[in-house]
Amino acid sequence: MSQSNPVKIGIIGGSGYVGKELLRILLQHPGVEIAAVSSRSSAGKSIADVHRSLAGLTTLTFTGDIKAMANLDLVFVAVSHGDSMAMVKELHDTNPKLKIIDLGADFRLTPERFEQTYKQQHCCPDIKAVPGLPELNAEAIKHATIVANPGCFANTAILGLAPIAAHILPTVQVTAITGSSGSGAQPKQATHHPERDGNVAAYMILSHRHVPEIEQALNDVVQSVPQSPDSQPQPFAIQLVPQSGPYARGILATCFATLKDPSVDAKKLYQEWADPTTRPFVRIRDDSPKLSDVRGSNFIDIAVHQQGNTVVILSALDNMVKGAAGNAVQCMNLMLKLPETTGLLQAPLSP
């Protein structure tokens, strides 16, 4: 797409942290033009006044009109789970050709699994979305109309385990520590600075809502591998313990898995999988990934350590970028037939 004819982009939910991150990335993107940004709480206000870090980069104001975005080329929906499905339905019904990327949870799971997980009825179970996992299904994303961007914990664990999924037993333990930005822009007691500073605590132990996403994606990975008739894979059972960390950005996940065959060279599998020509944002590390090496970037750093049939995989990403907005822009690039790295090759903010 040439700069003289940029794609017209809309963002629904632009006043939150993810919306702000979308703006930060897309304002520097050479192939798109942000045509409209909506916010229920900030309609009529200058974007630069609400997001002070974007001053000097945009003169746009927030709008409250979502319907008009159906006339654009592509729309990002960055609102809370349960709210996006009706918005996606309205836009899709108005313009079935409109490309939509939903950054919420409403289209990540089957309607039945969504209702079980989020205790809410799905208003449009007939609308199907392609999982927004470029490292696993880039071709499907290229031809998609609606893409469901993964959750931040889910993306960290899925990409950490995908290369080895077909070689491990289905029960996997995952611990993951995340920054406070993952809780959103609205202050809560658990994310209040005096409560979080100098503190680490586990929450939603074995019951986090991203677990079904992880299981679904890994099951799909294994199903894509040819199986012998007498060896049907068992569904994954992910035991996730999320933790809140005393910092703003980043997730570090540690996954504990057991190989079916201890002779498998786990690190070799990862090195072959992380081909920079097909997965340009995956970097394999020899030592532990560090949040400071991915902060502000769309990279995910992965390390794998093996002892016999025990494998420990560590993966780190910025929950606001590769865990949310950056991954969504990567999907957008694929949908628009652009190189998937377009506008995303920023160096991490380190130290």
KOLDREN-934481 format. One record per residue (C-alpha): residue number from 1; x negated, y negated, z. Coordinates in Angstrom, 2 decimals. Layout:
<atoms>
<NUM; <X; Y; Z>>,
...
</atoms>
This chain:
<atoms>
<1; <0.00; 0.00; 0.00>>,
<2; <-1.54; -3.31; -1.04>>,
<3; <-1.72; -6.32; 1.24>>,
<4; <0.32; -8.32; -1.30>>,
<5; <3.23; -5.93; -0.83>>,
<6; <3.16; -4.79; 2.81>>,
<7; <5.66; -2.40; 4.30>>,
<8; <8.29; -4.14; 6.45>>,
<9; <8.20; -2.78; 10.00>>,
<10; <10.57; -3.17; 12.95>>,
<11; <10.03; -2.40; 16.63>>,
<12; <12.93; -1.72; 18.99>>,
<13; <11.91; -2.16; 22.62>>,
<14; <9.01; -4.52; 22.08>>,
<15; <8.77; -6.01; 25.57>>,
<16; <7.53; -2.87; 27.34>>,
<17; <3.98; -1.55; 27.55>>,
<18; <4.36; 0.80; 24.57>>,
<19; <6.02; -1.93; 22.51>>,
<20; <3.17; -4.26; 23.38>>,
<21; <0.63; -1.64; 22.33>>,
<22; <2.45; -1.13; 19.02>>,
<23; <2.27; -4.88; 18.44>>,
<24; <-1.43; -5.00; 19.31>>,
<25; <-2.23; -2.30; 16.77>>,
<26; <0.19; -3.27; 14.01>>,
<27; <-0.74; -6.97; 14.05>>,
<28; <-4.19; -5.86; 12.84>>,
<29; <-2.93; -3.21; 10.40>>,
<30; <-3.75; -4.04; 6.76>>,
<31; <-0.78; -2.28; 5.17>>,
<32; <2.26; -3.42; 7.14>>,
<33; <4.08; -6.57; 8.17>>,
<34; <6.02; -6.78; 11.42>>,
<35; <9.38; -8.17; 10.30>>,
<36; <11.42; -7.87; 13.51>>,
<37; <10.91; -6.97; 17.17>>,
<38; <13.84; -6.45; 19.51>>,
<39; <14.15; -6.68; 23.27>>,
<40; <17.31; -6.72; 25.35>>,
<41; <15.61; -8.50; 28.24>>,
<42; <13.55; -10.99; 26.22>>,
<43; <15.73; -11.83; 23.21>>,
<44; <15.01; -15.36; 22.01>>,
<45; <11.66; -15.56; 23.78>>,
<46; <8.32; -15.88; 22.02>>,
<47; <6.40; -12.61; 21.86>>,
<48; <3.21; -14.50; 22.76>>,
<49; <4.89; -15.88; 25.89>>,
<50; <6.02; -12.45; 27.06>>,
<51; <2.79; -10.68; 26.02>>,
<52; <0.17; -13.30; 26.85>>,
<53; <-2.68; -11.23; 25.41>>,
<54; <-1.10; -11.56; 21.94>>,
<55; <-1.18; -15.37; 21.93>>,
<56; <-2.72; -16.65; 18.72>>,
<57; <-1.91; -13.43; 16.88>>,
<58; <1.82; -13.83; 16.22>>,
<59; <4.51; -16.52; 16.10>>,
<60; <7.41; -14.04; 16.15>>,
<61; <10.20; -14.18; 18.72>>,
<62; <12.14; -11.26; 20.13>>,
<63; <15.55; -10.61; 18.61>>,
<64; <18.57; -8.88; 20.04>>,
<65; <19.78; -7.74; 16.62>>,
<66; <18.98; -4.09; 16.02>>,
<67; <21.45; -3.44; 13.17>>,
<68; <19.53; -5.66; 10.74>>,
<69; <16.49; -3.42; 11.09>>,
<70; <18.25; -0.78; 8.98>>,
<71; <17.19; -2.84; 5.96>>,
<72; <13.48; -2.48; 6.74>>,
<73; <11.11; 0.25; 5.55>>,
<74; <10.22; 1.80; 8.90>>,
<75; <11.31; 1.28; 12.50>>,
<76; <9.63; 2.29; 15.76>>,
<77; <12.02; 2.97; 18.65>>,
<78; <10.23; 2.45; 21.97>>,
<79; <12.94; 2.68; 24.63>>,
<80; <13.65; 5.00; 27.53>>,
<81; <14.84; 8.56; 27.06>>,
<82; <18.61; 8.74; 26.71>>,
<83; <18.77; 5.31; 25.09>>,
<84; <17.07; 5.94; 21.77>>,
<85; <19.36; 8.63; 20.37>>,
<86; <22.30; 6.27; 19.80>>,
<87; <20.01; 3.67; 18.23>>,
<88; <18.43; 6.23; 15.91>>,
<89; <21.87; 7.53; 14.95>>,
<90; <23.15; 4.05; 14.12>>,
<91; <20.11; 3.20; 12.01>>,
<92; <20.11; 6.58; 10.26>>,
<93; <23.85; 6.43; 9.53>>,
<94; <23.47; 2.92; 8.10>>,
<95; <20.43; 3.77; 5.97>>,
<96; <19.62; 7.50; 5.67>>,
<97; <16.39; 6.66; 3.81>>,
<98; <15.03; 4.49; 6.63>>,
<99; <11.91; 5.98; 8.18>>,
<100; <12.13; 6.12; 11.98>>,
<101; <9.55; 7.03; 14.63>>,
<102; <11.08; 7.60; 18.06>>,
<103; <8.61; 7.24; 20.92>>,
<104; <11.14; 8.44; 23.50>>,
<105; <12.06; 12.00; 24.41>>,
<106; <15.43; 12.27; 22.71>>,
<107; <14.32; 14.15; 19.58>>,
<108; <11.26; 16.04; 20.84>>,
<109; <13.18; 19.14; 21.89>>,
<110; <16.06; 21.14; 20.54>>,
<111; <19.37; 19.56; 21.64>>,
<112; <19.98; 22.47; 24.02>>,
<113; <16.54; 22.18; 25.62>>,
<114; <16.90; 18.39; 25.81>>,
<115; <20.19; 18.70; 27.70>>,
<116; <18.71; 21.28; 30.08>>,
<117; <15.62; 19.15; 30.74>>,
<118; <17.10; 15.66; 30.90>>,
<119; <20.57; 16.58; 32.25>>,
<120; <22.24; 14.48; 29.56>>,
<121; <24.36; 15.39; 26.55>>,
<122; <22.78; 14.69; 23.19>>,
<123; <24.96; 12.37; 21.07>>,
<124; <23.58; 13.47; 17.67>>,
<125; <22.37; 17.08; 17.78>>,
<126; <22.67; 17.30; 13.99>>,
<127; <19.82; 14.82; 13.47>>,
<128; <16.54; 16.70; 13.18>>,
<129; <13.13; 15.14; 13.71>>,
<130; <9.66; 16.36; 12.80>>,
<131; <7.30; 16.66; 15.80>>,
<132; <4.83; 13.78; 15.69>>,
<133; <1.68; 15.87; 16.06>>,
<134; <-0.59; 14.86; 13.15>>,
<135; <-3.30; 17.31; 14.16>>,
<136; <-0.84; 20.20; 13.84>>,
<137; <1.69; 19.29; 11.16>>,
<138; <0.43; 16.40; 9.05>>,
<139; <2.09; 17.69; 5.89>>,
<140; <5.53; 17.84; 7.49>>,
<141; <5.10; 14.29; 8.83>>,
<142; <4.21; 13.02; 5.34>>,
<143; <7.64; 14.10; 4.09>>,
<144; <9.66; 13.25; 7.20>>,
<145; <12.37; 10.65; 7.60>>,
<146; <12.52; 10.85; 11.41>>,
<147; <9.51; 11.70; 13.57>>,
<148; <9.54; 12.38; 17.32>>,
<149; <6.36; 11.08; 18.93>>,
<150; <5.15; 13.41; 21.72>>,
<151; <4.92; 12.53; 25.39>>,
<152; <1.55; 11.49; 26.78>>,
<153; <1.00; 14.51; 29.05>>,
<154; <2.30; 16.75; 26.28>>,
<155; <-0.08; 15.41; 23.65>>,
<156; <-3.05; 15.73; 26.00>>,
<157; <-2.28; 19.36; 26.82>>,
<158; <-1.08; 20.44; 23.36>>,
<159; <-4.18; 19.20; 21.58>>,
<160; <-6.34; 20.61; 24.35>>,
<161; <-4.84; 24.09; 23.98>>,
<162; <-3.82; 24.33; 20.30>>,
<163; <-7.16; 25.59; 18.94>>,
<164; <-7.14; 28.56; 21.30>>,
<165; <-3.40; 29.16; 21.70>>,
<166; <-3.31; 32.33; 19.63>>,
<167; <-6.16; 33.85; 21.66>>,
<168; <-4.96; 33.34; 25.24>>,
<169; <-2.42; 34.84; 27.59>>,
<170; <0.80; 32.80; 27.69>>,
<171; <0.59; 31.64; 31.32>>,
<172; <-1.58; 28.51; 31.52>>,
<173; <-2.26; 26.19; 34.46>>,
<174; <-2.70; 22.48; 33.74>>,
<175; <-3.59; 19.64; 36.08>>,
<176; <-3.55; 16.12; 34.66>>,
<177; <-4.22; 12.74; 36.23>>,
<178; <-2.71; 9.65; 34.63>>,
<179; <-2.93; 5.89; 34.93>>,
<180; <-0.17; 3.65; 36.22>>,
<181; <0.77; 2.28; 32.78>>,
<182; <2.43; 5.60; 32.08>>,
<183; <5.19; 4.63; 34.49>>,
<184; <6.22; 1.63; 32.38>>,
<185; <6.32; -2.13; 32.84>>,
<186; <9.03; -2.22; 35.51>>,
<187; <7.49; -2.13; 39.00>>,
<188; <8.34; 0.78; 41.28>>,
<189; <7.14; 1.67; 44.75>>,
<190; <5.08; 4.62; 43.49>>,
<191; <3.30; 2.43; 40.92>>,
<192; <2.95; -0.65; 43.13>>,
<193; <-0.77; -1.57; 43.32>>,
<194; <-1.16; -1.32; 47.14>>,
<195; <0.45; 2.14; 47.01>>,
<196; <-1.68; 3.40; 44.13>>,
<197; <-5.05; 1.72; 44.64>>,
<198; <-7.61; 4.08; 46.18>>,
<199; <-5.04; 6.86; 46.13>>,
<200; <-4.30; 10.05; 44.18>>,
<201; <-1.08; 12.03; 44.56>>,
<202; <0.64; 14.86; 42.72>>,
<203; <4.25; 14.49; 41.64>>,
<204; <6.94; 16.49; 39.79>>,
<205; <4.89; 19.60; 40.60>>,
<206; <5.80; 22.44; 38.20>>,
<207; <8.84; 20.46; 37.05>>,
<208; <7.59; 17.69; 34.76>>,
<209; <9.80; 17.01; 31.74>>,
<210; <6.88; 17.26; 29.31>>,
<211; <6.44; 20.98; 30.03>>,
<212; <9.08; 22.13; 27.49>>,
<213; <7.33; 20.03; 24.82>>,
<214; <4.01; 21.71; 25.52>>,
<215; <5.55; 25.18; 25.49>>,
<216; <7.51; 24.50; 22.31>>,
<217; <4.47; 23.19; 20.41>>,
<218; <2.16; 26.01; 21.50>>,
<219; <4.80; 28.61; 20.65>>,
<220; <4.99; 27.06; 17.17>>,
<221; <1.20; 27.23; 16.83>>,
<222; <1.16; 30.92; 17.68>>,
<223; <4.13; 31.70; 15.44>>,
<224; <2.25; 30.16; 12.52>>,
<225; <-0.52; 32.75; 12.91>>,
<226; <0.13; 36.12; 11.16>>,
<227; <1.10; 38.76; 13.71>>,
<228; <0.98; 42.52; 13.51>>,
<229; <4.45; 44.16; 13.64>>,
<230; <3.70; 45.79; 17.00>>,
<231; <2.28; 42.64; 18.60>>,
<232; <4.91; 39.98; 19.08>>,
<233; <3.65; 36.96; 21.07>>,
<234; <5.17; 36.14; 24.44>>,
<235; <6.45; 32.59; 24.96>>,
<236; <4.16; 30.21; 26.81>>,
<237; <4.73; 29.40; 30.48>>,
<238; <2.95; 26.17; 31.34>>,
<239; <2.41; 25.37; 35.01>>,
<240; <1.75; 21.63; 35.09>>,
<241; <0.69; 19.61; 38.12>>,
<242; <0.63; 15.91; 37.15>>,
<243; <-1.15; 13.39; 39.36>>,
<244; <-1.11; 9.62; 39.59>>,
<245; <-4.50; 7.94; 39.49>>,
<246; <-5.64; 4.56; 40.86>>,
<247; <-6.22; 2.96; 37.45>>,
<248; <-4.12; 1.62; 34.57>>,
<249; <-4.94; 3.65; 31.44>>,
<250; <-5.88; 7.18; 30.53>>,
<251; <-5.10; 10.86; 31.11>>,
<252; <-7.62; 13.56; 31.94>>,
<253; <-6.16; 17.05; 31.74>>,
<254; <-7.78; 20.29; 32.90>>,
<255; <-6.30; 23.47; 31.42>>,
<256; <-7.05; 26.94; 32.81>>,
<257; <-6.47; 29.81; 30.37>>,
<258; <-7.33; 33.49; 30.05>>,
<259; <-8.59; 34.95; 26.79>>,
<260; <-7.04; 38.17; 25.53>>,
<261; <-10.48; 39.15; 24.21>>,
<262; <-13.53; 37.89; 26.17>>,
<263; <-15.73; 38.27; 23.06>>,
<264; <-13.99; 35.33; 21.43>>,
<265; <-16.30; 32.30; 21.19>>,
<266; <-13.99; 29.56; 22.45>>,
<267; <-16.29; 26.64; 21.73>>,
<268; <-16.80; 27.77; 18.15>>,
<269; <-13.02; 27.80; 17.66>>,
<270; <-12.80; 24.21; 18.85>>,
<271; <-15.72; 23.02; 16.75>>,
<272; <-14.21; 24.53; 13.61>>,
<273; <-10.75; 23.14; 14.42>>,
<274; <-11.99; 19.60; 15.04>>,
<275; <-13.05; 19.00; 11.44>>,
<276; <-13.40; 15.20; 11.11>>,
<277; <-12.06; 15.31; 7.55>>,
<278; <-8.72; 16.74; 8.70>>,
<279; <-8.58; 15.75; 12.39>>,
<280; <-10.51; 12.47; 12.53>>,
<281; <-9.44; 11.50; 16.05>>,
<282; <-10.52; 14.73; 17.78>>,
<283; <-14.01; 14.74; 19.27>>,
<284; <-15.57; 17.78; 20.92>>,
<285; <-17.83; 17.05; 23.89>>,
<286; <-20.45; 19.24; 25.56>>,
<287; <-19.80; 17.78; 29.01>>,
<288; <-16.66; 16.47; 30.66>>,
<289; <-14.67; 13.89; 28.69>>,
<290; <-14.52; 10.46; 30.31>>,
<291; <-11.62; 8.03; 30.27>>,
<292; <-14.02; 5.17; 29.58>>,
<293; <-14.98; 6.90; 26.31>>,
<294; <-11.42; 6.86; 24.95>>,
<295; <-9.83; 3.81; 26.61>>,
<296; <-8.19; 1.49; 24.07>>,
<297; <-8.70; 3.96; 21.22>>,
<298; <-6.81; 6.66; 19.34>>,
<299; <-9.43; 9.32; 20.06>>,
<300; <-8.93; 12.43; 22.15>>,
<301; <-12.09; 13.95; 23.61>>,
<302; <-12.09; 17.67; 24.39>>,
<303; <-14.58; 19.94; 26.15>>,
<304; <-14.34; 23.70; 26.52>>,
<305; <-16.16; 25.89; 29.03>>,
<306; <-16.05; 29.68; 29.00>>,
<307; <-17.02; 32.33; 31.53>>,
<308; <-16.04; 35.81; 30.39>>,
<309; <-12.34; 35.72; 29.61>>,
<310; <-11.78; 32.52; 31.63>>,
<311; <-11.63; 29.28; 29.65>>,
<312; <-11.41; 25.78; 31.10>>,
<313; <-10.45; 23.04; 28.65>>,
<314; <-10.69; 19.36; 29.51>>,
<315; <-9.04; 16.73; 27.34>>,
<316; <-8.90; 12.96; 27.71>>,
<317; <-6.99; 10.25; 25.89>>,
<318; <-5.61; 6.76; 26.42>>,
<319; <-1.97; 7.31; 27.35>>,
<320; <-0.96; 4.00; 25.72>>,
<321; <-2.75; 4.69; 22.42>>,
<322; <-3.25; 8.35; 21.46>>,
<323; <-0.64; 9.19; 24.09>>,
<324; <1.93; 6.80; 22.61>>,
<325; <1.57; 3.84; 20.21>>,
<326; <-1.62; 4.87; 18.41>>,
<327; <-0.33; 8.36; 17.71>>,
<328; <2.91; 6.83; 16.39>>,
<329; <0.95; 4.57; 14.02>>,
<330; <-1.04; 7.61; 12.91>>,
<331; <2.29; 9.26; 12.05>>,
<332; <3.40; 6.08; 10.29>>,
<333; <0.29; 6.14; 8.12>>,
<334; <1.07; 9.69; 7.06>>,
<335; <4.71; 8.83; 6.33>>,
<336; <3.61; 5.88; 4.18>>,
<337; <1.00; 7.99; 2.36>>,
<338; <-1.82; 5.88; 3.80>>,
<339; <-5.11; 7.29; 5.14>>,
<340; <-4.15; 8.33; 8.66>>,
<341; <-7.01; 6.34; 10.21>>,
<342; <-5.78; 3.03; 8.72>>,
<343; <-5.74; 0.34; 11.41>>,
<344; <-6.77; 2.82; 14.10>>,
<345; <-10.55; 3.08; 14.04>>,
<346; <-11.16; 0.75; 16.95>>,
<347; <-14.08; 1.66; 19.19>>,
<348; <-13.09; 2.56; 22.76>>,
<349; <-13.45; -0.09; 25.49>>,
<350; <-16.49; 1.11; 27.41>>,
<351; <-17.52; 0.39; 30.09>>,
</atoms>
